[in-house]
């Protein structure tokens, strides 16, 4: 939650990429990684053997994508056109595709 510490938990300080460029870069890479992991089955990938499934990150993807999207949106990155805004939109769409009618995610 470094993002929120930088802006006093959205209390008073705006965030800018120049304030902490390594953090933006890290969040962008993480979002791409977690989307890849989450979409493994959707891409027609074969289920992993049980011995490897325990080491897969796929089961954690919903929470991780949600955290990345939340942080990047909190940094105002969804208000622009470009690769980051596109990744945020992709993350939001993927999260909505994982939501059940009762509001829970799977």
Residue pairs with C-beta under 8 A, 6 or more apart in sequence:
2 20
2 23
3 15
3 23
3 27
3 71
3 74
3 75
4 10
4 74
6 13
6 15
6 19
6 20
6 23
7 13
7 14
7 15
7 74
10 74
14 76
15 74
15 75
15 76
17 24
17 75
24 72
24 75
24 77
24 84
27 68
27 71
27 72
27 75
28 72
28 83
28 84
28 87
30 64
30 68
31 65
31 68
31 69
31 72
31 87
31 88
31 91
32 87
33 57
34 57
34 60
34 61
34 64
34 65
34 68
35 61
35 65
35 87
35 90
35 91
35 94
37 56
37 57
37 58
37 60
37 61
37 64
38 58
38 61
38 62
38 65
38 94
38 98
39 94
40 56
40 58
41 47
41 58
47 53
48 56
57 64
62 95
62 98
62 105
62 106
65 91
65 94
65 95
66 95
68 91
69 88
69 91
69 92
69 95
72 78
72 84
72 87
72 88
73 88
77 84
77 85
77 88
78 85
78 88
78 89
79 85
95 105
98 105
98 106
99 105
100 106
